[in-house]
């Protein structure tokens, strides 16, 4: 059951766990999910992690289809400014608290508010309701400003020492284990 559920994910045909379990008699979502990570680990399965960089690139491409199209120079400068904020966001907890699209939109909103609002209005016109309330934009940007700074060298060294102690020697190529 779990292997089939993982196979659906790998083929980009994700099925909600509730729907999947409902189709198998006497099965609960916990029956399937309890073995998901052990099966994935045994298969050396690697999960894809989506991040705001990709979402921002999608916003940039989608903004080019607006009518009338934005000025290419201002679009590129807005993208570069938003990209700088997205990079800063990676140094904060924002990625763990908000969806990548929300972080990307907030960064674009700061870079070019008019362009971001036009993009959002065009999405609503097409019947798509993006889950990006304006309060989220403020919260994301406040977190990026408060936490999005490079850590000091001493902090990085300390974390690096602790990470070396936590590594499993069996997974390190060339180790004696």
PyMOL commands that set and color helices and strands:
alter all, ss='L'
color gray80, all
select helices_A, chain A and resi 2-10+17-22+29-33+36-42+52-63+72-89+94-97+100-111+113-125+134-147+153-166+169-171
alter helices_A, ss='H'
color red, helices_A
deselect
rebuild
show_as cartoon
